[in-house]
Amino acid sequence: MIRKTMTVLAIAAALGAVATAPVMAQSAAAKAAVDSAKAAGTVGEQADGFLGIVSGGDADLRAAVAEINTGRAAVYKDTAAKTGVTADAAGQATAKQLYARLAAGQYWKPLGGGWVKK
């Protein structure tokens, strides 16, 4: 499993999918809303490669999170098709890179766990 995850990371990085996944399929407004909410602790990154609402959040923020997550799901599906792994594995591999770039004080949700502040 670890070898397959590393293969996904290597192939996806070579294809540019992992590095650009969160950026590719989002509007500037959605990105700005989510970036602000991440800094405020309202939105966090999850170990499955998707964004989640930590607490609160209005309808516009929830729509921005959904927009970005829809784009990420498409990228993970495409990466999976190109690498021969599942979309879930592609998302989890990307999540490891997202976690590494997460700023101190922002929230992360491990698989099967609750929100923790980095």
RORO-345897 format. One record per residue: residue in one letter; x, y, z of N, C-alpha, C in turn. Coordinates in steps of 0.001 Angstrom, whole numbers, plus 500000, padded with zeros to 6 digits. Layout:
<pts>
aXYZXYZXYZ/...
</pts>
This chain:
<pts>
m500826498802500000500000500000500000500870501263500000/i501919501268500822502796502433500866503492502607499524/r503923501495498932504596501580497639503648502137496580/k502403501689496610501426502166495634501157503660495839/t501080504100497093500869505520497385502043506343496876/m503254505856497094504430506574496633504460506628495103/t504016505544494470503949505534493011502954506576492525/v501809506661493197500803507666492835501386509058492973/l502067509321494065502670510635494271503674510960493171/a504520510004492851505552510241491842504940510481490468/i503990509651490090503373509804488771502540511071488706/a501737511296489731500886512483489734501715513756489746/a502803513757490505503675514937490521504295515159489144/a504687514071488514505267514192487173504251514736486174/l503007514351486356501944514842485484501487516246485868/g501889516691487047501478518007487513500140517992488221/a499524516837488375498182516763488953498183517070490444/v499140516532491180499145516722492620499442518171492977/a500415518739492337500806520100492682499726521109492335/t498921520820491315497938521801490888496510521422491240/a496299520266491841494935519812492103494075520850492806/p494526521450493921493662522393494594493460523693493806/v494333523994492867494269525251492146493499525133490838/m493552523980490201493006523803488863491522524107488743/a490728523627489654489289523658489465488599524524490518/q488909525792490492488275526677491463488269528092490924/s487250528826491309487207530233490926488056531034491913/a488431532224491504489210533096492389488414533432493643/a487110533614493481486262533949494638486207532791495632/a486071531565495121486029530401496008487359530237496732/k488462530400496006489784530278496624489975531324497711/a489589532560497426489738533634498412488898533352499653/a487670532909499451486785532615500585487356531487501436/v487844530437500786488379529292501518489696529656502198/d490558530382501522491822530792502148491575531606503408/s490632532522503334490289533343504494489715532476505615/a488846531546505251488228530669506250489244529713506873/k490226529269506087491277528419506649492092529205507672/a492413530448507343493173531293508268492387531567509548/a491049531641509422490186531909510576489839530641511358/g490198529473510817489907528224511511488513527681511255/t487847528167510236486500527711509906486531526533508934/v487554526482508082487719525419507091489085524779507300/g489155523478507074490426522774507191490600521749506093/e491806521236506003492130520172505052491907518830505732/q491491517853504941491225516516505451492169515513504808/a492410514409505488493341513386505015492856512657503766/d491602512891503375491101512282502137491348513173500927/g491953514354501160492273515265500073491217516316499804/f490190516350500634489116517320500457489106518329501598/l488460519457501352488254520458502384487071520055503246/g487060520532504478485927520307505367485655521545506194/i484441521652506652484054522754507535484387522340508967/v485231523123509618485609522845511008484461523236511923/s483939524431511723482788524902512498482188526111511798/g480884526261511949480197527428511381480218527431509867/g480374528616509321480408528761507875479024529026507315/d478918530090506539477630530418505929477450529665504617/a476323529872503968475998529162502726477007529463501621/d477481530702501556478463531054500521479780530304500726/l480209530199501973481445529468502264481269527988501950/r480145527439502334479883526023502047479861525766500541/a479328526714499788479313526588498324480732526653497760/a481573527516498323482964527625497870483719526322498157/v483504525759499339484138524485499694483662523391498736/a482361523356498462481809522347497547482390522505496140/e482538523748495676483107524003494353484534523462494253/i485328523769495253486719523308495241486782521788495374/n485956521227496245485951519771496405485513519049495134/t484585519632494399484152519042493132485321519016492143/g486056520105492094487227520156491226488296519169491649/r488523519063492957489521518112493448489102516684493104/a487818516372493268487331515020492961487605514672491502/a487411515623490610487669515393489188489151515137488936/v490007515900489601491459515711489444491872514350489990/y491331513960491146491693512668491736491230511527490829/k490052511675490247489543510651489334490445510544488108/d490850511677487565491733511696486399493097511103486740/t493647511484487877494936510951488323494841509441488513/a493740508981489090493543507549489303493509506802487972/a492824507362487007492738506716485699494114506625485029/k494928507627485233496256507654484612497276506786485342/t497041506534486634498040505816487430497614504413487832/g496351504078487627495886502736487964495570502510489420/v495383503576490178494979503443491574493562504002491715/t493019503928492907491684504475493126491746505989493296/a490615506625493073490521508066493311490773508369494790/d490327507476495676490571507664497111492070507695497409/a492816506778496800494266506734497016494923507995496472/a494467508464495325495018509698494752494733510885495673/g493529510946496231493177512024497159494005511980498426/q494197510793498961494990510652500180496452510997499935/a496966510636498774498351510986498443498504512498498333/t497534513145497717497559514603497603497446515252498978/a496620514669499839496425515214501187497740515285501957/k498611514324501737499912514345502420500709515577502017/q500633515947500744501332517150500289500627518407500804/l499308518387500841498570519537501360498897519758502835/y498998518664503590499332518776505007500702519417505191/a501650519021504367503003519563504474503019521075504251/r502089521571503443502028523013503155501065523774504060/l500387523066504939499419523704505832500138524603506834/a499673525819506970500300526775507885500001526407509340/a500919526754510210500710526547511644499434527267512068/g498647526606512893497403527186513376496188526825512533/q496419526239511360495287525814510527494889524387510908/y493703523982510458493142522709510886493326521592509870/w493506520392510419493708519158509663492836518085510302/k492225517257509478491401516156509992491947514836509455/p492611514051510318493125512751509880491978511783509599/l492253510749508814491229509738508537490747509139509852/g489450509116510033488874508522511232489058509324512504/g489547510551512389489789511364513576489024512657513552/g489268513466514560488638514775514652489606515862514234/w489109517077514178489928518223513765491026518491514772/v492236518717514261493373519095515100494043520318514489/k494558521168515348495268522363514878496717522007514667/k497251522393513514498657522096513208499548523065513958/
</pts>
